[in-house]
Amino acid sequence: MNNFVINKYLVMEFLKTFFNVVLIFCCLGLILNLFEEINYFKNYDVGIILPLSLSLMIIPSIVINMLPFILFLSSMWVFIKLKNNGDILSLKTFGYSNASFLTIFSFVAFFISMVTLFAFNPLTSIIVKSYEDIKGSYDLDKSHLASINTNGIWIREKDGEKINIIKSHKFEGDYLINVSIYKFDENNSLIARIEGSQAIISDNPWIIQNGFQINFTENEIKKKDFQTLEFSSTFSKDKLSSIYSNLDTISFYNLVTNMDQLISKGYNPSLLVEKKHFYLSLPFFLMLMVCLSGIFSLNSNDRRQKTYYILISIIVSVIIFYFKNFSTALGITEQIPLLVSVWSPVIIISLFCFVGVMQINEK
């Protein structure tokens, strides 16, 4: 019974500290993102409500991406608080060790990760998608638009006084598959239609392969088959790929269950795999950040050394952040295997924490 009460007290202290840190990150993120949104809408008469609303919509996604470091700071905060209150020393008389505290808080971190992945993340992906749709509707360049839906890819672009409407079944690597192009004049009259089995869009002009072209004139309709046909467009592979760049619009559940469908729509397979393993590694990464904070904060009872360890731990967390991003970038660019790039920071931190936990548990 005593252990249950003590464990409940420790868990509640950790959760209260965690939510306080989350609130701080939300406030900082809101302030920083609000300036960005105001700058984006400076040419529109939208007032302050829309930028503020969009900032609030993007904050939950930022919190998920920063969750490992939120947990790290939360753990540091609660460990220091318990030490200053004398709770850690008192609880050790009940048989608790430093490893006991780390175990309890690590399980809480694991629970937070599960709630995040299966309850919070599906909601944030929907919110981010709405955020992008609302913000995209205010794009200054309305003459060039692209959309992706369950039916494929739709592009509208202006070519001088003419308008091109482009449809494709899917975007695959350097290719648009099953391409249809409709050309309209300034009076919105159809003047040409192009059909092709695929179009190479890595460079401009596009190379449309194995199709036919129909030209509509006042007097006749001419059809011509072709093996290859050049077509100039303002869109390229990179520009279309940017539509798929924000994977925060895809939930963890959707990544796991619909990976093949997402790839068929044109999402970069490497980015999808990286995002999937980011979510899979999140529970382990959160628990390791708790252990890491405990290693630094419980390593010494000397107040002067405590300040030193806090500064060192913050520096280490920044190094971990950049090392993790650098490792991921190497994986996406295929410099190292993608799975190695995602999991190597977790493995390296695990080895460090294993040694560190053994050391502090002896104190």
C-alpha positions in Angstrom: 0.0 0.0 0.0 2.8 2.4 0.9 4.5 1.7 -2.4 1.3 2.4 -4.3 0.9 5.7 -2.6 4.5 6.7 -3.2 4.4 5.6 -6.8 1.2 7.5 -7.4 2.8 10.6 -5.8 5.9 10.3 -8.1 3.8 9.8 -11.2 1.6 12.8 -10.4 4.6 15.0 -9.8 6.1 13.9 -13.1 2.9 14.4 -15.1 2.3 17.9 -13.5 5.9 18.9 -14.4 5.4 17.4 -17.9 2.3 19.4 -18.6 3.9 22.6 -17.3 6.8 22.1 -19.7 4.4 21.4 -22.6 2.5 24.6 -21.8 5.8 26.6 -21.9 6.7 25.1 -25.2 3.2 25.8 -26.5 3.4 29.5 -25.5 6.9 29.8 -27.0 5.8 28.1 -30.2 2.7 30.2 -30.5 4.6 33.4 -30.1 7.3 32.4 -32.7 4.9 31.0 -35.2 2.5 33.9 -34.9 5.2 36.3 -36.2 5.7 33.9 -39.2 2.0 33.7 -39.9 1.6 37.5 -39.7 4.5 38.0 -42.1 2.8 35.4 -44.5 -0.5 37.3 -44.5 0.9 40.8 -44.6 -0.5 41.3 -48.1 -4.0 40.2 -47.1 -6.6 42.0 -45.1 -7.3 39.1 -42.7 -6.7 40.8 -39.3 -5.1 38.9 -36.4 -7.7 36.1 -35.9 -6.6 34.0 -38.9 -2.8 34.1 -38.2 -3.6 33.3 -34.5 -5.9 30.4 -35.4 -3.4 28.9 -37.8 -0.6 29.2 -35.1 -2.8 27.4 -32.6 -3.5 24.7 -35.2 0.2 24.0 -35.9 1.4 23.9 -32.2 0.3 20.3 -31.5 2.4 19.0 -34.3 5.4 21.0 -33.1 4.9 19.5 -29.6 5.0 16.0 -31.0 8.2 16.6 -32.9 9.8 18.2 -29.8 8.5 15.6 -27.4 11.8 13.9 -26.6 13.3 17.2 -25.4 10.1 18.2 -23.6 10.4 14.9 -21.7 14.1 15.5 -21.0 13.5 19.0 -19.5 10.5 17.6 -17.6 12.6 14.9 -16.1 15.4 17.3 -15.2 12.8 19.6 -13.5 11.1 16.9 -11.5 14.4 15.2 -10.4 15.8 18.6 -9.2 12.5 19.4 -7.4 12.5 16.0 -5.6 16.1 16.5 -4.6 15.6 20.0 -3.3 12.6 18.9 -1.3 14.6 16.0 0.2 12.0 13.5 -1.2 14.6 11.4 -2.9 16.7 11.0 0.2 13.5 10.2 2.3 12.2 7.7 -0.2 15.5 5.8 -0.2 14.8 4.9 3.4 11.7 3.0 2.0 14.0 0.9 -0.3 13.8 3.1 -3.4 17.0 3.5 -5.4 17.9 5.9 -8.2 17.1 3.1 -10.6 13.6 2.8 -9.1 12.9 6.5 -9.9 14.2 6.1 -13.4 12.0 2.9 -13.9 8.9 4.7 -12.7 9.4 7.8 -14.8 10.4 5.7 -17.9 7.1 3.8 -17.7 5.3 7.1 -17.5 7.2 8.3 -20.6 6.3 5.1 -22.4 2.6 5.7 -21.5 2.9 9.2 -22.9 4.3 7.9 -26.1 1.5 5.4 -26.6 -1.2 8.1 -26.0 0.7 10.4 -28.4 0.9 7.8 -31.2 -2.6 6.3 -31.0 -4.8 9.2 -29.6 -3.0 12.5 -30.1 -1.2 11.9 -33.4 -4.3 11.1 -35.6 -5.9 14.3 -34.4 -2.8 16.4 -35.1 -2.4 15.0 -38.6 -6.0 16.1 -39.5 -5.4 19.5 -38.0 -2.1 20.0 -39.9 -3.9 19.0 -43.1 -6.6 21.6 -42.5 -3.8 24.1 -41.7 -2.2 23.5 -45.0 -5.5 23.7 -46.9 -6.4 27.0 -45.3 -3.0 28.5 -45.8 -2.8 27.2 -49.4 -6.1 28.9 -50.3 -4.4 32.2 -49.8 -1.6 31.5 -52.2 -0.9 34.7 -54.3 -0.2 32.7 -57.5 -3.7 31.4 -58.4 -2.7 30.8 -62.0 -0.6 27.7 -61.1 -2.3 25.2 -58.8 -1.8 21.5 -58.1 -4.0 19.1 -56.1 -3.6 15.5 -55.0 -6.6 13.3 -54.1 -7.9 9.7 -54.3 -8.4 10.1 -58.0 -4.8 11.1 -58.8 -3.1 14.4 -59.5 -4.7 17.5 -60.9 -2.7 20.6 -62.2 -3.9 23.9 -63.6 -1.3 26.3 -65.1 -1.3 29.4 -67.2 0.8 29.5 -70.4 0.6 33.1 -71.6 -3.1 33.6 -72.5 -3.7 29.8 -72.6 -4.6 27.5 -69.8 -3.4 23.9 -69.4 -5.3 21.4 -67.3 -3.2 18.3 -66.5 -4.5 15.1 -65.0 -2.5 12.0 -64.0 -3.3 8.7 -62.4 -0.3 8.9 -60.1 3.2 10.4 -59.5 6.0 7.7 -59.4 9.6 8.7 -59.3 10.4 10.9 -62.3 7.1 9.9 -64.0 3.5 10.9 -64.2 1.5 7.8 -65.1 -1.4 8.0 -67.5 -1.3 11.6 -68.4 -4.1 13.7 -69.9 -3.5 17.3 -70.9 -6.2 19.7 -72.0 -5.3 23.1 -73.6 -7.8 26.0 -73.5 -7.5 29.4 -75.3 -8.3 32.8 -73.7 -12.0 32.2 -74.4 -11.9 28.9 -72.5 -12.4 26.9 -75.7 -10.7 23.5 -76.0 -7.9 23.7 -78.6 -5.9 20.6 -78.0 -5.8 17.3 -76.0 -2.8 15.2 -75.3 -2.9 11.6 -73.9 0.2 9.7 -72.9 1.1 6.5 -71.0 3.6 8.4 -69.0 5.5 11.7 -68.8 9.1 12.2 -67.7 9.1 15.3 -65.5 12.6 15.3 -64.1 13.5 18.2 -66.5 11.7 20.8 -68.4 10.3 20.3 -71.0 8.5 17.2 -70.1 8.8 14.1 -72.3 5.4 12.5 -72.9 5.6 8.9 -74.2 3.4 6.6 -76.2 0.3 8.6 -76.8 -1.6 10.8 -79.2 -2.5 14.5 -79.7 -5.8 15.9 -80.9 -5.9 19.5 -82.2 -9.3 21.2 -82.4 -9.8 23.9 -85.0 -12.9 25.6 -86.4 -12.9 23.5 -89.5 -11.5 20.1 -88.5 -10.1 17.8 -85.8 -6.6 16.4 -86.3 -5.3 13.4 -84.4 -1.6 12.4 -84.4 0.1 9.5 -82.7 3.5 9.9 -81.2 6.2 7.9 -79.4 7.6 11.0 -77.6 6.4 14.6 -77.3 7.9 17.6 -75.6 5.6 19.6 -73.4 6.7 22.8 -71.5 5.3 23.2 -68.0 5.9 25.3 -65.0 5.8 22.2 -62.8 8.7 19.8 -62.3 9.4 16.7 -60.2 10.8 18.9 -57.3 7.8 21.2 -57.3 5.3 18.3 -57.2 7.4 16.5 -54.6 7.1 19.5 -52.3 3.3 18.8 -52.1 4.2 15.6 -50.3 6.9 17.1 -48.1 4.9 17.6 -44.9 4.5 14.1 -43.6 2.9 15.5 -40.4 -0.4 15.3 -42.3 -0.1 11.5 -42.1 -0.8 9.8 -38.9 1.2 6.9 -37.5 -1.7 4.5 -38.0 -2.1 5.6 -41.6 1.6 5.1 -42.2 1.5 1.5 -40.8 -1.7 0.4 -42.5 -1.6 2.3 -45.9 2.1 2.6 -46.7 1.7 1.0 -50.3 -1.2 3.3 -51.0 0.7 6.4 -50.0 3.6 5.4 -52.1 1.3 4.8 -55.1 0.0 8.4 -54.6 3.5 9.7 -55.1 4.9 10.1 -51.6 8.7 9.5 -51.3 9.2 5.9 -50.0 12.3 6.9 -48.1 10.6 9.8 -46.3 7.7 7.5 -45.4 9.9 4.8 -44.0 11.9 7.4 -42.1 8.7 8.9 -40.6 7.4 5.5 -39.7 10.5 4.5 -37.8 10.6 7.9 -36.2 7.2 7.0 -34.6 8.3 3.5 -33.8 11.5 4.7 -32.1 9.6 7.4 -30.2 8.7 5.3 -27.1 12.3 4.1 -26.7 13.7 7.6 -27.3 11.4 9.1 -24.7 12.5 6.6 -22.1 16.1 7.1 -22.9 15.7 10.9 -22.5 14.3 10.3 -19.0 17.3 8.1 -18.1 19.7 10.6 -19.6 18.2 13.4 -17.4 18.4 11.2 -14.4 22.1 10.4 -15.0 22.9 14.1 -15.0 20.6 15.3 -12.2 21.2 12.4 -9.8 24.9 12.0 -10.3 25.8 14.4 -7.5 24.3 16.0 -4.4 26.7 18.9 -4.4 24.8 22.1 -5.5 27.8 23.6 -7.3 28.2 20.3 -9.3 24.5 20.2 -9.9 24.5 23.5 -11.8 27.5 22.2 -13.8 25.6 18.9 -14.7 22.5 20.9 -15.7 24.4 23.0 -18.1 26.2 19.9 -19.5 22.9 18.1 -19.9 21.4 20.9 -21.9 24.4 21.0 -24.2 24.2 17.2 -24.6 20.5 17.4 -25.5 21.2 20.0 -28.2 24.0 17.8 -29.6 21.6 14.8 -29.6 19.0 16.9 -31.4 21.4 17.8 -34.2 23.0 14.4 -34.3 19.6 12.8 -34.8 18.7 15.2 -37.6 22.1 14.7 -39.2 21.8 10.9 -39.0 18.3 11.1 -40.5 19.5 13.3 -43.4 22.3 10.8 -44.2 19.7 8.0 -44.4 17.3 10.0 -46.6 20.1 10.8 -49.0 21.2 7.1 -48.9 24.6 7.8 -47.5 23.9 5.2 -44.9 21.0 2.6 -44.6 17.8 4.3 -43.6 17.1 2.1 -40.7 20.6 2.6 -39.3 20.1 6.4 -39.6 16.9 6.3 -37.5 17.9 3.8 -34.9 21.6 4.5 -34.5 21.0 7.5 -32.1 18.7 5.4 -30.0 21.3 2.6 -29.8 24.2 5.0 -29.0 22.2 6.7 -26.3 21.1 3.3 -24.9 24.7 2.3 -24.4 25.5 5.5 -22.7 22.4 5.3 -20.4 23.2 1.7 -19.5 26.6 2.6 -18.2 25.3 5.8 -16.6 22.4 4.1 -14.8 24.7 1.5 -13.3 26.9 4.3 -12.0 24.2 6.4 -10.4 22.5 3.4 -8.9 25.5 2.8 -6.8 25.1 6.2 -5.1 
